[in-house]
Amino acid sequence: MQGGSSGIVYGGLKYQARCIADVRADAGSTTFLAGTLSLKEENEVHLIRLSPAESELICDGLFYHPNEIWDLKSCPFDHRVFSTVYTSGESYGASVWKIPELYGQSNSPQLQQLFTLDEHTGKIRCVLWWPLGKHDKLISIDDRNIFLWNIDASNKSAKVISQGSADMLPNLRGGAWDPHNHNSVATITDSSLNCWDLRSMKKSNAIEHAHFRDVDYNPKKQHIFATAEDEFGIRLWDLRMLKYPLKNLPGHSHWTWTVRHNPEHDQLILSAGTDSTVNLWFAKVGTDESGPESPSGSPTREQEPLLNSYTDYEDSIYGIAWSSHDPSLFASLSYDGRVVLESVKPYLQRK
């Protein structure tokens, strides 16, 4: 099903942007953080909130950030804390920041830099927070290494606990932390996906021979995760059976860049890509089912997996985020700095 956009548009970002994150720890409202990617200008982080009447997106805070933002994550247990990965063009860095208490009373208050993750020597790709509840650990990934940190925001300190090396793997591109197991993380490269045991910092199992661009765990179903890939589009997997995917979904007409499971409705998935489109999928998988690649018994008629395509964009979409406050809402960020909030309620009723 093709559809334009009937969503709410936020036009406050002045520069190009790739990163948007749901502020999970803000239990009172639908809130997002978005960061800009300007080479010449001073970059910004916007705190964007849905108005009480749910009719507009308002800027609840605007903060200057010194460098281009290539990764942005909100702390899952403190709504005023977030991480960024940034570059000055020559070198990469990663920091954890805190929004000042009086942010609503000043045009551009200074962010408080709690600490930097300064053990990296390579190109930093991303920072990962464990998604569920308070956790005193943080993961950072560069192109050759994965670091596990012990963090103490109150004392503004971060210390490396352990480090894993990519060894013979191609350069790491990113990863995801298993919400069902805080000792497990998945990393992606241009040709493989690898699962790591953080206790030993060793790779446990892998998917080979695919160009991965994103990975995301299903927060409601243990062992299930989704990948965005150049050759195969979107595939759903069971960690215990990586030889074949549970399900294949078509990708985008250009690169499929990102994929996200809904925080409450385990069969809903968003994907976005460089074809200026966001797709909403209904992807029913179960750990007790045979995948469509090797069906057993009589065939069953599957529901059409593509529920809707949101096409009212003029640039590539690198960032999408479900609202954890209201899981029927998601925000997308196109490269031209346009944020759009959409509702999937009609498809929840149909599902």
C-alpha positions in Angstrom: 0.0 0.0 0.0 1.4 3.4 -1.0 0.6 6.5 1.0 1.9 10.0 1.4 2.2 11.6 4.8 -0.6 12.9 7.0 1.9 13.3 9.8 3.0 16.2 12.0 6.1 18.0 10.6 8.8 19.6 12.7 10.9 22.0 10.6 13.2 23.3 13.3 16.4 21.7 12.2 18.5 24.2 10.2 21.1 21.7 8.9 21.3 18.2 7.5 20.8 15.4 10.0 20.9 11.6 10.3 20.2 10.9 14.0 17.0 10.8 16.0 16.3 8.9 19.2 13.3 8.3 21.4 13.6 9.6 24.9 12.5 6.4 26.6 13.0 7.7 30.1 10.5 10.5 29.7 7.4 8.6 30.8 5.1 11.7 30.6 5.2 12.5 26.9 6.3 11.6 23.4 9.8 13.1 23.2 12.7 12.7 20.8 16.3 14.0 20.4 17.6 14.9 17.0 21.2 16.0 16.1 22.5 17.8 13.1 25.4 17.1 10.7 26.8 20.4 9.5 30.4 20.5 8.3 30.8 24.3 8.7 28.3 25.5 11.2 28.0 24.8 15.0 25.7 21.8 15.3 22.6 21.5 17.4 20.7 18.9 19.4 17.0 19.5 19.5 14.7 18.2 22.2 11.4 17.7 20.4 8.1 17.1 22.2 4.6 16.3 21.0 2.2 19.0 22.3 -0.4 18.0 24.9 -3.1 18.5 22.2 -1.1 16.1 20.0 -1.4 18.7 17.2 2.2 19.9 16.8 5.8 19.1 17.5 7.5 21.8 19.6 11.1 22.5 20.4 11.5 21.9 24.2 15.2 22.7 24.1 17.9 23.6 21.7 21.6 22.9 22.6 24.8 23.6 20.7 27.0 20.7 20.0 30.6 21.2 18.8 30.9 18.7 16.0 29.0 16.7 13.3 26.7 14.2 15.0 26.9 10.7 13.5 25.3 8.7 16.3 22.9 9.8 19.0 21.3 7.6 21.8 19.1 8.6 24.7 19.9 7.1 28.1 17.0 4.7 28.9 16.9 5.5 32.6 17.6 9.3 32.7 15.7 11.6 30.3 18.3 14.3 30.6 21.3 12.1 29.6 22.3 11.1 26.1 25.4 10.0 24.1 26.8 11.2 20.8 29.5 10.1 18.4 30.9 13.0 16.4 33.7 14.0 14.1 35.6 17.2 13.4 36.4 15.9 9.9 39.8 14.4 10.9 39.1 12.6 14.2 36.2 10.9 15.9 35.0 11.2 19.5 32.2 9.9 21.7 30.8 11.7 24.8 27.9 11.4 27.2 26.0 14.6 27.9 23.5 16.0 30.4 20.8 18.5 29.6 20.8 21.3 32.1 17.9 21.6 34.5 16.8 25.0 33.4 16.9 24.2 29.7 13.4 25.6 29.1 14.3 29.0 30.4 17.2 29.7 28.0 17.5 29.9 24.2 20.7 27.8 24.0 22.0 26.6 27.3 25.3 24.7 27.4 25.2 20.9 27.5 27.1 19.4 30.4 29.7 17.0 29.2 29.7 14.2 31.7 32.6 12.2 30.3 34.2 11.2 27.0 34.9 7.6 25.8 38.5 8.3 24.9 40.1 4.9 24.6 39.4 4.7 20.9 42.0 5.0 18.2 39.9 4.1 15.2 36.7 5.5 13.7 34.0 5.3 16.3 30.7 3.9 14.9 28.2 4.0 17.8 27.5 3.9 21.5 25.0 1.4 22.9 23.0 1.6 26.1 21.3 -1.5 27.4 17.7 -0.9 26.5 15.8 -2.1 29.6 16.2 -0.5 32.9 19.1 1.0 34.8 22.5 -0.4 33.9 25.9 0.8 34.9 27.5 -0.4 31.6 28.0 1.2 28.2 29.3 -0.2 24.9 31.2 1.7 22.3 32.2 0.3 18.9 34.8 1.5 16.5 35.9 0.0 13.2 38.2 -2.5 14.9 37.1 -2.9 18.5 34.2 -3.2 20.9 34.6 -1.6 24.4 32.6 -2.4 27.5 32.6 0.6 30.0 31.6 1.0 33.6 29.9 4.3 33.9 29.1 6.6 36.9 27.2 9.6 35.7 27.0 11.1 39.2 30.8 11.1 39.4 31.2 11.9 35.7 33.4 8.9 35.1 33.8 6.1 32.6 36.3 3.2 32.8 37.0 0.4 30.3 36.3 -3.0 31.8 37.1 -5.1 28.7 37.8 -4.9 25.0 37.2 -7.2 22.1 39.0 -7.1 18.8 37.5 -7.6 15.3 40.7 -9.6 14.4 40.2 -10.8 10.9 36.8 -9.3 10.4 36.2 -6.4 8.0 35.6 -3.1 9.7 32.7 -3.0 12.2 29.8 -0.7 11.2 27.6 -0.8 14.2 25.6 -3.1 16.5 22.8 -3.7 18.9 22.6 -4.8 22.6 20.3 -7.8 23.3 17.5 -6.5 25.6 16.9 -10.0 26.9 20.5 -10.7 27.7 22.9 -8.0 28.9 25.9 -10.2 28.2 25.1 -10.4 24.5 25.7 -7.9 21.7 25.5 -8.2 17.9 27.9 -6.3 15.6 27.7 -5.9 11.9 30.3 -5.5 9.1 30.1 -5.2 5.3 30.0 -9.0 5.0 28.9 -10.5 8.3 27.0 -10.3 11.6 28.7 -11.5 14.7 27.3 -12.2 18.2 29.6 -11.5 21.1 29.6 -12.7 24.7 30.6 -9.7 26.8 31.9 -11.8 29.6 34.7 -13.3 27.5 34.7 -10.7 24.7 34.6 -13.6 22.2 32.5 -14.0 19.1 30.0 -16.8 19.6 28.1 -17.2 16.3 27.7 -15.4 13.0 25.8 -14.9 9.8 28.2 -14.7 6.8 28.2 -13.4 3.3 25.8 -10.4 3.5 26.3 -6.7 3.5 24.7 -5.5 6.7 23.6 -1.9 7.4 21.6 -2.3 10.6 20.5 -4.8 13.2 17.7 -4.5 15.8 16.5 -7.0 18.5 12.8 -7.6 19.0 12.2 -6.2 22.5 9.1 -8.5 23.1 10.4 -11.8 21.8 13.6 -13.4 23.0 16.1 -14.6 20.4 14.5 -12.7 17.5 16.2 -9.9 15.6 16.0 -8.1 12.3 18.7 -7.1 9.8 18.8 -4.5 7.0 21.0 -5.7 4.2 22.0 -4.6 0.7 21.4 -7.9 -1.1 18.4 -9.3 0.8 16.5 -6.3 2.1 15.1 -7.1 5.5 15.5 -10.5 7.2 14.2 -11.8 10.5 16.3 -14.3 12.5 16.3 -16.6 15.5 19.6 -16.5 17.4 19.5 -20.2 17.9 19.1 -21.1 14.2 21.2 -18.7 12.1 21.6 -21.0 9.1 18.4 -19.8 7.6 16.3 -16.6 8.3 12.8 -17.0 9.7 11.4 -14.5 7.2 12.4 -12.4 4.3 10.9 -9.0 3.6 11.5 -7.0 0.4 14.0 -4.1 0.9 13.8 -0.6 -0.5 14.3 0.4 -4.1 17.7 1.8 -3.0 19.7 1.0 0.1 17.7 -0.3 3.1 19.5 1.7 5.8 17.7 1.1 9.1 15.2 -1.3 10.7 13.3 -1.0 14.0 10.9 -3.3 16.0 7.9 -1.7 17.7 8.5 -1.6 21.5 5.1 -3.2 22.3 3.6 -4.8 19.1 6.1 -7.5 18.3 4.9 -8.0 14.8 5.3 -4.4 13.6 8.6 -3.3 12.0 9.7 0.0 10.5 12.4 0.3 7.8 13.8 3.3 6.0 16.2 3.9 3.3 17.9 6.1 0.7 14.8 5.8 -1.5 13.2 8.5 0.6 10.6 6.0 2.0 9.6 4.6 5.3 7.9 1.2 5.2 5.6 -0.3 7.9 5.7 -4.1 8.0 3.5 -6.8 9.6 6.0 -9.6 10.2 4.6 -12.5 12.2 7.3 -14.9 13.4 7.3 -17.3 16.2 10.1 -19.3 17.7 7.9 -22.4 17.5 7.2 -21.9 13.8 9.0 -23.2 10.8 10.4 -20.3 8.7 9.0 -19.8 5.2 12.4 -20.9 3.8 11.7 -24.5 5.0 7.9 -24.9 5.5 6.5 -28.0 7.1 3.0 -29.3 6.8 0.4 -27.7 4.6 1.0 -24.2 3.4 -0.9 -21.4 5.1 -1.9 -18.1 3.5 0.2 -15.3 4.8 -1.0 -11.7 5.3 0.5 -9.2 2.9 3.5 -8.0 5.0 3.7 -4.4 3.7 1.1 -2.4 5.6 2.0 1.1 4.3 4.7 3.1 2.6 5.3 6.7 3.7 6.6 8.5 0.7 6.2 12.2 1.4 10.0 12.8 1.7 12.5 14.5 -0.6 15.7 13.1 0.8 17.2 9.9 2.2 16.0 8.7 5.6 18.7 7.5 8.0 16.8 7.9 11.2 13.6 6.4 12.5 12.4 5.9 16.1 9.3 4.5 17.7 7.8 6.4 20.7 8.0 4.2 23.8 5.5 6.5 25.5 2.9 5.8 22.7 4.0 2.8 20.6 1.4 3.8 17.9 3.7 6.8 17.0 7.0 7.0 15.2 9.3 9.8 14.1 11.4 9.8 11.0 14.3 12.1 10.1 15.3 12.8 6.5 18.7 14.0 5.6 17.4 17.5 4.8 16.6 17.9 8.5 12.8 17.3 8.3 11.2 15.4 11.2 7.8 13.8 10.7 5.7 12.1 13.3 3.3 9.5 12.0 0.6 7.3 13.6 0.1 3.6 12.8 -3.2 3.3 14.8 -5.3 2.4 11.7 -2.9 -0.6 11.0 -3.1 -1.7 14.7 -6.8 -2.0 14.3 -6.5 -3.9 11.0 -3.9 -6.2 12.5 
